[in-house]
Amino acid sequence: MTSATELHGPPHVARYLETNGEDGYYWRNGTEILILFTRGRKTGEERSHALIFREHDGAYLVVASKGGAEAPPAWFVNLEANPGVEVQIKGDRFPATARVATPEEKPAMWAKMTEVWPDYDEYQKKTSREIPVVVLERA
């Protein structure tokens, strides 16, 4: 069986959910992963995404980088349309509200995220859009 550290996208999500994060919570370079559930802004269908996260003052941070692409990830566009999301960390799934970090908050939050995934700085250099840090607050 392939280690979850080698998985990404839907196979990573599936393994994480099957094992309540036993396989999939820890990922590459020591990062930790949560599953973000959003609703499709057009379809209303549930979508799930494995994302690197960090805890910050009781909330959870994720970065809408899409590897530095000019367009934001679909999950980000969906949560902009409907900020009521669900988050799963290991076996704990809970409702949350998503928001973009304010300009005042972002520098410290960005630094916290680049500690665990330095590539975010490279992704920002590749795109003209400002890559947002998303704050997920337990509802």
C-alpha positions in Angstrom: 0.0 0.0 0.0 1.3 3.5 -0.9 2.1 5.7 2.1 -0.2 8.7 2.4 2.9 10.9 2.2 3.0 9.9 -1.5 -0.6 10.7 -2.1 -2.3 14.0 -3.0 -5.8 15.1 -4.1 -8.7 12.7 -3.9 -6.6 9.6 -3.0 -5.1 11.4 0.0 -8.6 12.6 1.1 -10.0 9.1 0.8 -7.1 7.5 2.8 -7.4 10.2 5.5 -11.1 9.7 5.9 -10.9 5.9 5.8 -8.4 6.0 8.7 -9.6 9.1 10.6 -6.2 10.6 9.8 -4.1 7.7 11.1 -2.7 7.6 7.5 -2.7 11.0 6.0 -2.6 13.5 8.9 1.2 13.6 8.7 2.4 14.4 5.2 5.6 15.5 3.5 8.3 17.3 5.3 6.6 16.9 8.7 3.5 18.9 7.7 0.1 18.2 9.2 -3.0 17.9 7.1 -6.7 18.7 7.6 -9.6 17.9 5.3 -11.6 21.0 4.3 -15.2 20.4 3.2 -16.8 23.1 1.1 -20.0 23.3 -1.0 -19.7 23.8 -4.8 -20.9 27.4 -5.5 -22.8 26.2 -8.6 -23.7 22.6 -7.8 -24.1 22.7 -4.0 -22.2 19.4 -3.8 -19.8 18.7 -1.0 -16.1 19.0 -2.0 -13.2 17.8 0.1 -9.6 18.9 0.0 -6.5 17.8 1.9 -4.6 20.9 3.0 -1.5 21.7 5.0 -2.6 23.6 8.2 -1.3 25.1 11.4 -3.2 25.9 14.5 -3.2 29.6 15.5 -4.9 31.1 18.5 -7.6 28.4 18.5 -8.2 28.7 14.8 -6.7 26.8 11.9 -4.7 28.4 9.0 -4.6 27.1 5.4 -3.1 28.8 2.3 -5.0 29.2 -1.0 -1.8 28.9 -3.1 -2.6 26.4 -5.9 1.1 26.2 -6.4 1.4 29.8 -7.4 -1.2 29.6 -10.3 -2.8 32.8 -11.4 -6.3 31.5 -10.6 -7.1 30.7 -7.0 -8.0 27.1 -6.0 -11.6 26.1 -6.6 -12.1 25.4 -2.8 -11.2 29.0 -2.1 -13.7 30.4 -4.6 -16.3 28.1 -3.1 -15.7 29.2 0.5 -15.8 32.9 -0.7 -19.4 32.1 -1.9 -20.2 30.1 1.2 -17.9 30.6 4.2 -19.8 27.9 6.2 -17.5 24.9 5.9 -16.6 21.8 7.7 -13.1 20.7 8.8 -11.8 17.3 9.8 -8.6 17.0 11.9 -7.9 13.3 12.4 -11.3 11.9 13.6 -12.8 15.2 14.7 -15.1 16.7 12.1 -16.7 20.1 12.9 -18.5 23.1 11.4 -16.3 26.2 10.9 -16.5 29.6 9.4 -13.8 30.6 6.8 -12.4 34.1 6.3 -9.4 35.6 4.7 -6.7 36.9 7.1 -6.8 40.7 7.4 -3.8 42.7 6.1 -2.8 43.2 9.8 -3.0 39.5 10.6 -1.5 38.1 7.5 2.3 38.7 8.0 2.5 36.6 11.2 0.2 34.0 9.8 2.1 33.7 6.5 5.4 33.4 8.5 3.8 30.5 10.5 2.8 28.7 7.3 6.1 29.2 5.6 7.9 27.7 8.6 6.3 24.3 7.6 6.1 24.8 3.9 8.7 27.3 2.6 7.5 26.8 -1.0 4.7 29.2 -0.3 7.2 32.0 -0.7 8.1 30.6 -4.1 4.5 30.2 -5.1 3.9 33.9 -4.3 6.8 34.9 -6.5 5.2 33.0 -9.4 1.9 34.8 -9.4 0.6 38.4 -9.6 -2.3 37.6 -7.3 -1.9 37.9 -3.6 -2.1 34.4 -2.1 -4.5 34.5 0.8 -4.2 32.9 4.2 -7.5 31.5 5.2 -8.6 31.4 8.8 -10.9 28.5 9.8 -12.7 29.3 13.1 -14.7 26.5 14.8 -18.4 27.4 14.7 
